[in-house]
Amino acid sequence: MSVALLWVVSPCEVSNGTGFLDSVREGNRVFDSSRHRNLVCNERIKRGVKQRWNFGSVRSAMVATPTGEMATMTSEQKVYDVVLKQAALVKRQLRSTDDLEVKPEIPLPGNLSLLSEAYDRCSEVCAEYAKTFYLGTMLMTPERRGAIWAIYVWCRRTDELVDGPNASHITPQALDRWEDRLEDVFSGRPFDMLDAALSDTVSQFPVDIQPFRDMIEGMRMDLRKSRYRNFDELYLYCYYVAGTVGLMSVPIMGIAPDSKATTESVYNAALALGIANQLTNILRDVGEDARRGRVYLPQDELAQAGLSDNDIFAGKVTDKWRSFMKKQIQRARKFFDEAEEGVTQLSSASRWPVWASLLLYRQILDEIEANDYNNFTRRAYVSKPKKLISLPIAYAKSLVPPTRTLVTSS
C-alpha cells in the first residue's frame, strides 16, 4: 500500500510503473549495495543496533485511570503523544514568520555547489512524480520549498522499498539498515546526494526524527501484516505510512503569524489529513490490494456488514458492499473536514500546494461513488479537466487568512 506523501500527495497517482528506484541517478539507488560509492562521506560510521520505538509491540499498552484502574490506550492516544512532542519542538525552535531566515550548515564540507545540486535533484524528482504539488511549492520561499522537496524524496524512497520494483528482495534487516542510515542523516552524516539535502533540511528546521522512524515502522508492518482486526489497528497503520508525513511537513510549511490556533491543533489537522488520504488510498485500491492478497479494511466492520474477505476476492458489488462503502467514505470525509480547518492556519505561502492536493484527493471519494462503489475492477481517478478547475479554487482558498481557533483533541 503506497504511502501518502506530503499530506495528500500519493505516489500511486503519478507513478509510471517503471519504479522510482530505477528512474534516478546513483544518488538514489538501493542503499545496501556495496557497489554504490558514497557521494558524501569518506567512510561510514558503524554503530550497534539501536532501540526502536515500535507502536505495534505496544498495541495493548495499559495506563492507569484517575481511579487507579488499568485501561487500554487506543492507537489515537498513542499517536497523539508524538503530536505533542513535535509541537513542543516547534514551539521552542520555530519563529513565527513567513520569511524564515535559514543559515545553512552544509553537510557537504566545503562544497556548496554539491548541496545546491542535491536540492535541484530533489526538485526534479518532485516535479516528475507530484506535478500538482510541485507547482504549488513554487509560491513558497526557496528555503521552505527545497526542504519540502527533500522530505518528499526521502518518503518516496522509503515507500519504494516495499512497494517498488525491488520490493520482493526487501527484508526486515534491510529496513533496519535504512533506519540506521536515517540516524546518520539526522547526525549530519549523509550517505548520498539526496540524503545530503534531507540532512541539511533537518539541521535548519525543527523536524523531529520520530515520524521518520514511524514511517519505516509502517513499511515493516507491510512486510508482516495483511489484515486489520478493527479501525484502531488500521488507524495506527494509516498514521505510520501517511499521518507521519503531516508531522514532518508542518515545521517546513510554517504556521501563520496571525493564527490563533494552538500548535498542537495544527499538527492534529495535519495528522487528520494524512489519515484521510490513506483511507482514500485504501478505498480506491480495494481490488488491486485484493489481487495481492491484502485487505486493508477493518475485519470487524466487514463482519458487521455481513461481508468477508471472500466477498472482496470475488469482487462483486452488492447492496451490502455499497452500504459498507458508504460508511467507510463517510469516515474518510470526516477526517478531511478536520484537516481542512487546519490548512488555513499554515503560512500563507505554503497553503496553495496543500489546498490543491487536498481538493483533488478528496474528489477520489466522489469518483468511487460515481462508479457505483465498484472499486474492484474500476480505479477511481480525477480527470484532467477537474484537476484544472480545482487549481484556481485552491489558490483562492489559500488567500483566506486564519479566521478561527482550532480545538486541540486528545
Secondary structure, 3 states (H helix, E strand, C coil): CCCCECCCECHHHCCCCCCHHHCCCHHHCCCCCCCCCCCCCCCCCCCCCCCCCCHHHHCCCEEECCCCCEEECCHHHHHHHHHHHHHHHHHHHCCCCCCCCCCCCCCCCCCHHHHHHHHHHHHHHHHHHCHHHHHHHCCCCHHHHHHHHHHHHHHHHHHHHHHCCCHHHCCHHHHHHHHHHHHHHHCCCCCCHHHHHHHHHHHHCCCCCHHHHHHHHHHHHHHHCCCECCHHHHHHHHHHHHHHHHHHHHHHHCECCCCCCCHHHHHHHHHHHHHHHHHHHHHHCHHHHHCCCCCCCEHHHHHHCCCCHHHHHHCCCCHHHHHHHHHHHHHHHHHHHHHHHHHCCECHHHHHHHHHHHHHHHHHHHHHHHCCCCCCCCCCCCCHHHHHHHHHHHHHHHCCCCCCCCCCCC
